[in-house]
Amino acid sequence: MSDLKVTIADALAAVELSGETYGEMLTKADFDVGLYRPGTIDPQGPHKRDEIYLIASGVGTFVRGDEQTPFAPGDLLFVPAGVPHRFEGFSDDFSAWVIFFGPKPSR
């Protein structure tokens, strides 16, 4: 995968081929970029790094802690490290770019 340009089509194909819900597209020292495409439910829990979601396709509701907000393509959502969050009631075509940033946690 190029570090100059990753298309949504390339990212969707990579995630589909892997059979996973998340595919990492670009990894650098201070950030990682991937595409998230859950099946029918979003099982994720809190992460150790801050993250940004950029909605690529689909609509639904995003829950962060006690907050809820509808989302649509082009929306940007921020989640601080350690905060519970999930996508609910999303359409079948839902996918989001994910940017994890900040220091990588030691394993």
Protein Blocks (a to p, Z undefined) as FASTA:
>chain_A
ZZkbccfklmmmmmmmnopabdcfbdcfkbccdddddfkbcfbdcdfbdcddddfbdcdd
ddehjbccdddehiacdddehiacddehiafkbccddddedjdddZZ
